[in-house]
Amino acid sequence: MQDAIQKEMTLNEKLNILSDAAKYDVSCSSSGVERKGDGTGTGNCSKAGICHSFSADGRCISLLKILFTNECIYDCKYCINRSSNDVRRASFTPDEICTLTMEFYRRNYIEGLFLSSGILKSPNYTMELIYAALYRLRHVYNFQGYIHVKAIPGADPALIRLTGYLADRMSVNVELPTAEGLKLLAPHKSRKNILAPMRLVQNQMAENKQEITLYRNAPRFVPAGQSTQMIIGATPESDYQILNVADALYKKFELKRVFYSAFVPVNKDKALPALLDNKPPLLREHRLYQADWLLRYYHFEAHELLDEENPNFNILLDPKCCWALRNLDIFPVEINQADYRVLLRVPGIGYKSAGRIVKARRMGNLSFEDLKKMGVVLKRALYFITCSGKTMYPIRIDEDYITRNLLNTKERLPEGADGMTFRQLSLFDDVNFSGVNGL
């Protein structure tokens, strides 16, 4: 079967199939590492990325995003590439991966490679192919650009370790938030097998940091860290359960990112939920990304945002506004005196603008006009702050009053959240919720 695929398809046909098959994997952020080329090879890796592909917040990023193969021995009910589906199959060879990456890079289309894969024959067989592709790309083609690769659960730890020294970032998708969800929709997979390579990567990264302190030129292992992805809405977990899983992954495995992927009904199966008009729950995904941002950059804990009595996020208001409305006893806060961490909890003040406030007020008291220039979103913040003891307008610290006014500001939502059209969130969309500076 494999030989037939290789002979019957052109490289362009394989590219069309395997790039389309990769579109449901959103965990391909390229941030977090900066490594310059040494002048002897092709490419380099910088945080800013290169031109030709723009993210929602205006940054230039570009990755060749493909599967090594869409063949798979597993029959996950939610996956378009499951073994029982009648879809056109294709597989690259390691040299074809190298050829595509180099040709796209030379044309200045991409900064690097995001390589995922179905499971061909076995986890070890697939991981060996991925390792062979990356080894040739680094050592034969001398490619020094960014590479993000998937670690295959169940593969030999030695193979994952060797591949990690060739990649900038690795990811292991947890697939679904709970072990119960996996048992229901992906019975061939287990939480133990998924978490094992995640722990391996974490431990190897820690060892590698020690090696680098002792030997400056020691090879770097996954310098951009690891990430994962969860499918949202395919199983009945609440937002509270999902957020707690994400929080635990950050704390226990030191992940760089947890990505959330709204369930897209690509298969018909009685075990899968029936979505209204087949529309993915993108607004729910959006709220989870907002909450995730609060965990990582705003010093919130998962239990502060949701609990068993309030297990799901408000569709109408963002998580930070909801938290503030439940804790009105600590507001309003005085801009010219409040601690940095207190400022972070004010709706409309982002971590960048909070830093600007702390620096600027050393020179004198700040006014509301000053805050506006610093990027504070006053249409949300004005209900929770004072400047020199005064509010911007006469207001009431009352939950119903503030809620009505916040709803009138009409939060900027991602395309599709209003029920008109729907799309999967693209790279970095989650960092631009009404502007990072005004979360």
C-alpha positions in Angstrom: 0.0 0.0 0.0 2.8 2.4 1.0 4.8 1.7 -2.2 1.7 2.2 -4.3 1.1 5.6 -2.7 4.7 6.7 -3.4 4.5 5.7 -7.0 1.1 6.9 -7.9 1.2 10.4 -6.5 3.2 13.5 -7.3 4.8 15.5 -4.6 2.3 18.3 -5.3 -0.7 15.9 -4.9 0.7 14.7 -1.5 1.2 18.3 -0.4 -2.4 19.1 -1.2 -3.7 16.1 0.8 -1.3 16.3 3.8 -1.5 20.1 4.2 -5.3 20.0 4.2 -5.2 17.1 6.7 -3.1 19.1 9.1 -5.5 22.1 9.4 -7.2 20.8 12.5 -4.1 20.9 14.6 -3.8 24.4 16.0 -0.9 23.8 18.3 1.8 25.2 16.0 2.9 28.5 17.5 6.4 29.5 16.5 7.2 31.8 19.3 9.6 31.2 22.1 13.1 30.7 20.6 15.7 32.8 18.8 18.6 31.1 17.1 20.7 32.8 14.4 22.2 30.8 11.6 26.0 30.3 11.8 26.6 31.3 8.1 27.3 27.7 6.9 23.7 26.6 6.4 20.3 27.8 5.2 17.9 29.8 7.3 17.7 31.1 10.9 15.1 31.2 13.6 13.9 34.5 15.1 10.9 35.3 17.3 9.4 37.8 14.9 9.1 35.4 12.0 9.2 36.5 8.4 6.8 37.9 5.8 4.0 36.4 3.7 1.8 35.1 6.5 0.2 37.5 9.0 -1.3 36.7 12.3 -4.4 38.4 13.7 -2.2 40.8 15.8 -0.1 41.9 12.8 3.0 39.8 13.4 4.6 38.1 10.4 4.7 34.3 10.9 4.9 31.5 8.4 5.3 27.8 8.8 4.9 24.9 6.4 2.3 23.0 8.2 1.9 19.4 7.1 1.3 15.8 8.2 4.0 13.2 7.5 1.1 10.9 6.7 -2.6 10.8 7.1 -2.5 7.0 7.3 -3.4 6.0 10.9 -3.8 2.7 12.8 -6.2 4.4 15.3 -9.9 4.9 14.9 -10.5 8.1 17.0 -14.2 8.9 16.4 -13.6 12.7 16.0 -10.7 12.5 13.5 -11.1 12.8 9.7 -8.0 10.5 9.3 -9.3 7.7 11.4 -8.7 4.2 10.1 -12.3 3.5 9.3 -12.8 6.6 7.1 -12.7 6.3 3.3 -10.4 9.2 2.6 -7.5 9.6 0.1 -4.3 8.6 1.9 -0.8 9.8 1.3 2.7 9.7 2.9 5.8 11.7 2.4 9.3 10.3 2.5 11.9 12.0 4.6 13.6 13.4 1.5 10.3 14.8 0.3 9.8 16.6 3.6 13.3 18.1 3.2 12.7 19.1 -0.4 9.4 20.9 0.4 10.9 22.7 3.4 14.0 23.9 1.5 12.1 25.0 -1.6 9.4 26.9 0.4 12.1 28.5 2.5 14.2 29.6 -0.5 11.2 31.2 -2.0 10.8 33.1 1.3 7.3 31.6 1.9 8.1 30.1 5.3 10.1 30.6 8.4 10.1 26.9 9.4 8.3 23.6 9.5 5.4 22.3 11.6 5.4 18.5 11.2 2.7 16.3 12.7 1.6 12.8 11.6 -0.9 10.0 11.7 0.4 6.7 13.0 1.7 4.6 10.2 2.2 0.9 11.1 3.3 1.7 14.7 4.3 4.7 16.9 8.0 3.6 16.6 7.9 3.3 12.8 6.3 6.7 12.5 8.7 8.3 15.0 11.7 6.8 13.1 10.5 8.4 9.9 10.0 11.8 11.6 13.5 11.5 13.1 15.0 10.6 9.7 13.4 13.6 8.1 14.6 16.0 10.7 18.1 14.5 10.8 18.4 14.9 7.1 17.0 18.4 7.2 19.5 19.6 9.8 22.6 17.6 8.8 22.3 16.9 5.1 20.3 20.0 3.9 21.8 22.1 6.7 18.5 23.8 7.5 18.8 26.1 10.6 15.3 27.4 10.6 12.5 26.7 13.1 11.1 23.2 13.5 8.1 22.2 15.5 7.4 18.4 15.6 5.0 16.1 17.3 6.3 13.5 19.7 4.3 10.3 19.1 2.9 8.7 22.2 4.0 5.1 22.6 7.2 5.6 20.7 10.6 4.6 22.1 11.8 7.3 24.5 15.2 7.2 22.9 13.7 8.2 19.5 11.8 11.1 21.1 14.9 12.2 22.9 17.0 12.2 19.7 14.3 14.0 17.8 14.1 16.7 20.5 17.7 17.7 19.9 16.8 18.4 16.3 13.6 20.4 17.0 12.9 23.8 18.4 9.5 22.8 19.9 7.8 19.5 20.5 4.1 18.9 21.3 2.1 15.9 22.5 -1.6 16.4 22.1 -3.7 15.3 25.1 -6.6 15.2 22.5 -9.4 15.3 25.0 -9.6 16.9 28.5 -10.2 13.8 30.5 -9.4 10.0 30.5 -13.1 9.3 30.4 -13.4 11.3 27.1 -10.5 9.4 25.6 -12.0 6.1 26.6 -15.3 7.2 24.8 -13.9 8.7 21.6 -10.3 7.4 21.3 -10.3 4.0 23.0 -6.9 3.0 21.4 -5.2 5.9 23.2 -4.5 6.2 26.9 -3.7 9.2 29.2 -0.7 7.3 30.5 0.8 6.9 27.0 0.1 10.6 26.2 1.6 12.0 29.4 4.7 9.8 29.3 6.5 11.6 26.4 5.3 14.9 27.9 7.2 14.1 31.1 10.2 12.8 29.2 10.4 16.1 27.3 10.1 18.1 30.5 12.8 16.1 32.3 15.2 16.2 29.3 14.7 20.0 29.0 15.7 20.3 32.7 18.8 18.1 32.2 19.7 20.0 29.1 19.6 23.4 30.9 22.2 22.0 33.4 24.4 20.8 30.6 24.3 24.2 28.9 25.4 25.9 32.1 28.4 23.5 32.3 29.2 23.3 28.6 28.3 26.4 26.6 28.3 24.7 23.2 26.2 21.7 24.4 23.3 20.9 21.9 20.0 22.3 22.9 17.0 20.1 23.5 13.6 21.6 22.5 14.7 25.2 23.3 11.2 26.7 22.6 9.5 24.3 25.1 6.5 22.0 24.6 2.8 22.5 24.0 -0.4 20.5 23.7 -3.9 20.7 22.3 -7.3 19.8 23.6 -10.5 19.4 21.6 -13.3 21.4 23.1 -17.0 20.3 22.8 -16.6 16.7 21.7 -17.1 15.4 25.2 -19.3 16.8 28.0 -16.6 18.4 30.3 -17.4 21.8 31.7 -15.2 24.9 31.2 -14.2 24.5 34.9 -12.9 20.9 34.3 -11.1 22.0 31.1 -9.4 25.0 32.8 -8.3 22.9 35.7 -6.8 20.3 33.3 -4.9 23.2 31.6 -3.8 24.7 34.8 -2.5 21.3 36.0 -0.6 20.8 32.7 1.1 24.2 33.1 2.1 23.5 36.7 3.1 19.8 36.4 4.7 19.7 33.0 5.8 23.3 32.6 4.1 23.6 29.2 4.7 26.7 27.0 1.1 26.6 25.7 -2.1 24.8 25.9 -4.2 25.2 22.7 -7.9 24.7 22.5 -9.6 23.5 19.3 -13.3 23.8 18.9 -14.8 20.5 17.9 -15.5 20.3 14.2 -18.0 17.5 13.3 -16.1 16.0 10.3 -17.5 12.5 11.0 -20.9 11.0 11.7 -20.9 8.9 14.9 -23.5 8.3 17.6 -20.8 8.9 20.2 -20.2 12.5 18.9 -22.4 15.4 19.9 -24.8 16.9 17.4 -23.9 20.6 17.0 -26.5 23.1 16.0 -26.1 23.6 12.2 -22.7 21.9 12.5 -21.2 25.1 13.8 -18.1 24.6 16.0 -18.2 26.1 19.5 -15.8 28.9 18.6 -17.1 31.4 21.2 -16.5 28.8 23.9 -13.0 28.3 22.5 -12.5 32.0 22.6 -13.5 32.3 26.3 -11.1 29.5 27.2 -8.2 31.2 25.4 -9.0 34.4 27.3 -9.0 32.5 30.6 -5.8 30.7 29.6 -4.2 34.1 29.1 -5.3 35.2 32.6 -3.6 32.1 34.0 -0.3 32.6 32.2 0.1 36.4 32.3 -2.3 37.8 34.9 -1.5 35.6 37.9 -5.0 34.2 38.2 -5.8 30.7 39.5 -8.3 28.5 37.8 -10.5 28.3 40.9 -10.8 32.1 40.9 -12.4 32.1 37.5 -14.8 29.2 37.7 -16.1 26.8 40.4 -18.5 23.9 40.7 -21.4 26.3 41.2 -20.4 28.3 38.1 -18.8 25.7 35.9 -19.0 27.5 32.5 -17.9 30.9 31.2 -20.5 33.6 30.5 -21.1 33.9 26.8 -21.8 37.6 27.0 -18.8 38.8 29.1 -15.1 37.9 29.1 -13.7 36.0 32.1 -11.9 39.0 33.6 -15.0 41.1 33.7 -17.0 38.3 35.2 -14.4 37.9 38.0 -14.4 41.6 38.6 -18.2 41.7 38.9 -18.1 38.9 41.5 -15.5 40.8 43.5 -16.7 44.3 43.5 -15.7 44.7 47.1 -12.1 45.3 46.1 -13.0 48.1 43.6 -12.5 50.8 42.7 -8.7 50.7 42.8 -6.6 53.9 42.8 -4.4 54.0 39.7 -1.7 56.1 41.3 -1.3 53.7 44.3 -2.4 50.2 43.4 0.1 47.3 43.2 1.1 46.0 39.8 -0.7 42.7 40.4 -3.9 44.5 41.5 -3.8 46.6 38.3 -3.6 43.4 36.3 -7.0 42.4 37.7 -8.8 45.5 36.4 -10.8 44.9 33.2 -9.4 47.0 30.4 -5.9 47.0 31.8 -3.4 44.6 30.1 0.0 43.5 31.4 1.8 45.9 29.1 -0.3 48.9 30.1 -0.1 47.9 33.8 3.7 48.1 33.5 3.5 51.5 31.8 1.3 52.8 34.6 3.7 51.7 37.3 6.6 53.4 35.5 4.8 56.5 34.5 3.3 57.3 37.9 6.8 57.7 39.4 6.9 61.0 37.6 3.6 62.2 38.9 -0.1 61.4 39.2 -1.8 60.0 36.2 -5.1 61.1 34.7 -7.7 59.2 32.7 -6.3 60.9 29.5 -2.9 59.5 30.4 -4.3 56.0 30.8 -6.0 56.2 27.4 -2.6 57.1 25.8 -1.1 54.0 27.6 -3.5 51.7 25.9 -6.0 51.2 28.8 -9.5 50.4 27.4 -11.4 53.0 29.5 -14.8 51.8 28.3 -14.3 48.8 30.6 -11.8 50.1 33.1 -13.7 53.2 34.2 -16.1 51.2 36.4 -13.2 49.8 38.4 -10.7 52.6 38.9 -10.1 56.1 40.3 -7.5 58.7 39.4 -6.5 60.8 42.3 -9.6 59.6 44.2 -12.1 60.5 41.4 -14.0 58.3 38.9 -14.1 59.3 35.3 -17.9 59.9 35.4 -20.4 59.6 38.2 -20.9 55.8 38.5 -22.4 53.2 40.9 -20.5 50.3 42.2 -23.4 48.0 41.5 -23.3 44.6 39.7 -26.4 45.1 37.6 -25.5 48.7 36.7 -22.0 47.8 35.6 -23.1 44.7 33.8 -25.6 46.6 31.7 -23.0 49.1 30.8 -20.3 46.5 29.9 -22.8 44.7 27.7 -23.4 48.0 25.8 -19.7 48.3 25.0 -20.0 45.3 22.6 -16.8 43.3 23.1 -14.9 42.6 19.9 -15.3 38.9 19.3 -13.6 36.7 16.7 -15.2 36.1 13.4 -18.0 33.6 13.7 -18.7 34.2 17.4 -21.8 36.2 16.5 -23.4 33.2 14.7 -22.9 34.6 11.2 -19.9 32.6 9.9 -17.4 30.3 11.6 -13.7 29.5 11.2 -11.0 27.8 13.3 -8.9 30.3 15.2 -5.6 30.8 13.4 -2.1 31.2 14.9 -1.9 33.8 17.7 -5.6 34.8 17.4 -5.9 34.1 21.1 -3.5 36.9 21.9 -5.6 39.6 20.4 -8.8 39.5 22.4 -9.9 43.1 22.0 -6.2 43.9 22.1 -3.8 42.2 24.5 -3.2 45.5 26.2 -6.9 45.8 27.2 -7.8 42.4 28.4 
